[in-house]
Amino acid sequence: MFTGIVEIMGHVAEIIEHDTDGGWTMTIGGAGAILGDCHLGDSIAVNGTCLTVTAFTESTFKVGLAPETLQRTNLGKLQVGAKVNLERAMASHTRFGGHFVQGHVDGTATISKITPDVNSLRFEFTLPDRSLLPYLIPKGYVALDGTSLTVCDVNDVARTFTIMLVAYTQEHVVMPLKKVGDTVNVEVDMLGKYVERVVVGMLGSAPEAEEIATDGSKSSLGNLLQAHIERAVAKELAKRGD
């Protein structure tokens, strides 16, 4: 479990591609500040992706990247020298300044606009489909490249959402180093997922809700709610004899 408060920025020191299984081994440098209490098998979030330490020195550590990780995250696009956000798994005594971040990336979003706003930066992101939109709400949390941020607004039609990056955060995370067209790892607030799961379980399954739009325009919860509303309306109309 992580908090989304980036501890330091490291850099990609080495990438080894494995032809046998399609995975990679990546070495992260400039990480000495977070390795003083490191052990083999520890979890460190690299750009918001929970990875396992397989080897380490005083200033570097190695992690393995499975094909699934390379496919779902932006780590496969990194090159040697690229800066990355780093955060160790939270300790029991850690001040909880962000939000619950699992390090399980849901997908990526593309930076579509960067707008200066006094000393802050407003970033607009475009999602590849609508599957994550139900979990993004204004003033809600989202983790982008492992950084806990507040959603400013969401445009369901355009599949976009925006965040504001204040001056202090700009100095401590990798996002200001990116440009329009670059991607970020997205992890939506896990609480939203649990709420949907619980509500879906309470409502039960409905035949009308079994088919979910292939473009992700409606979640399973949305289908279930619509089905129950339609049945309630039909029942009321039947009572009135309409």
Residue pairs with C-beta under 8 A, 6 or more apart in sequence:
1 89
1 90
1 100
1 101
1 102
1 103
2 45
2 50
2 87
2 89
2 90
2 98
2 101
2 102
2 103
2 146
3 87
3 90
3 94
3 96
3 97
3 98
3 99
3 100
3 101
3 148
4 48
4 87
4 98
4 99
4 101
4 141
4 143
4 146
4 147
4 148
4 149
5 87
5 97
5 98
5 148
6 85
6 86
6 87
6 146
6 147
6 172
6 173
7 33
7 34
7 86
7 87
7 88
8 30
8 31
8 33
8 34
8 86
9 30
9 83
9 84
9 85
9 86
9 172
9 173
9 174
10 28
10 29
10 30
10 31
10 46
10 83
10 84
10 86
11 28
11 29
11 30
11 81
11 82
11 83
11 84
12 26
12 27
12 28
12 29
12 78
12 79
12 80
12 81
12 82
12 84
13 27
13 28
13 29
13 30
13 60
13 80
14 25
14 26
14 27
14 80
15 24
15 25
15 26
15 27
15 78
15 79
15 80
16 24
16 25
16 26
17 24
18 24
18 25
21 67
22 67
22 70
23 64
23 65
23 66
23 67
23 69
23 70
24 64
24 65
24 70
24 76
25 54
25 62
25 63
25 64
25 65
26 46
26 62
26 63
26 64
26 65
26 75
26 78
27 60
27 61
27 62
28 44
28 46
28 60
28 61
28 62
28 63
28 84
28 86
29 59
29 60
30 59
31 59
31 60
31 61
31 86
32 58
32 59
34 44
34 86
34 87
34 88
35 56
35 57
35 58
35 59
35 61
38 53
38 56
38 61
39 53
40 53
40 54
40 55
40 56
41 52
41 53
42 52
42 53
42 88
42 89
43 50
43 51
43 52
43 53
43 88
43 89
43 103
44 50
44 51
44 53
44 61
44 63
44 86
44 87
44 88
44 89
45 51
45 85
45 86
45 87
45 88
45 89
45 101
45 103
45 146
46 63
46 75
46 84
46 85
46 86
46 146
47 73
47 74
47 75
47 78
47 84
47 85
47 145
47 146
47 174
47 185
48 73
48 85
48 101
48 103
48 105
48 143
48 144
48 145
48 146
48 147
48 185
48 187
49 69
49 73
49 75
49 103
49 105
49 146
49 185
50 89
50 102
50 103
50 104
51 63
51 64
51 65
51 69
51 103
52 63
52 64
53 61
53 62
53 63
54 62
54 63
54 64
55 61
55 62
56 62
65 75
65 76
69 75
70 76
72 105
72 106
72 107
72 108
73 105
73 108
73 185
74 108
74 145
74 183
74 184
74 185
75 185
77 183
78 84
83 174
83 177
84 174
85 145
85 146
85 147
85 173
85 174
87 146
90 96
97 148
98 141
98 148
99 141
99 143
99 148
99 189
100 189
100 190
100 191
101 143
101 146
101 148
101 187
101 190
102 187
102 190
103 146
103 187
104 187
105 185
105 186
105 187
106 132
106 186
106 187
106 188
107 127
107 128
107 131
107 132
107 186
108 128
108 183
108 184
108 185
108 186
109 125
109 126
109 127
109 128
109 144
109 161
109 183
109 184
109 186
110 125
110 126
110 128
110 181
110 182
110 183
111 123
111 124
111 125
111 178
111 179
111 180
111 181
111 182
111 183
111 184
112 124
112 125
112 126
112 160
112 180
113 122
113 123
113 124
113 180
114 121
114 122
114 123
114 124
114 179
114 180
115 121
115 122
115 124
116 122
117 164
119 166
119 167
120 164
120 165
120 166
120 167
120 170
121 164
121 165
121 170
121 176
122 152
122 162
122 163
122 164
122 165
123 162
123 163
123 164
123 165
123 175
124 160
124 161
124 162
125 144
125 160
125 161
125 162
125 163
125 184
125 186
126 158
126 159
126 160
127 133
127 159
127 160
127 161
127 186
128 159
129 159
129 215
129 216
130 156
130 159
130 215
130 216
130 217
131 216
131 219
132 186
132 188
132 216
133 154
133 156
133 159
133 216
134 192
134 196
134 219
134 221
134 222
135 188
135 189
135 192
135 193
135 196
136 142
136 151
136 154
136 161
136 188
137 151
137 154
137 192
138 151
138 152
138 153
138 154
139 150
139 151
140 150
140 151
140 189
140 192
141 148
141 149
141 150
141 151
141 189
142 149
142 150
142 151
142 161
142 163
142 186
142 187
142 188
142 189
143 149
143 185
143 186
143 187
143 188
144 163
144 175
144 184
144 185
144 186
145 173
145 174
145 175
145 184
145 185
146 185
147 169
147 173
147 175
149 163
149 165
150 163
150 164
151 161
151 162
151 163
152 161
152 162
152 163
152 164
153 161
153 162
154 160
154 161
155 161
165 173
165 175
165 176
170 176
175 184
178 184
196 219
196 220
196 221
199 221
199 224
200 220
200 221
200 224
203 224
203 225
203 228
204 224
205 224
206 223
206 224
206 227
206 228
206 231
207 227
208 223
208 226
208 227
208 230
209 220
209 223
209 224
209 226
209 227
210 223
211 223
212 218
212 219
212 220
212 223
218 226
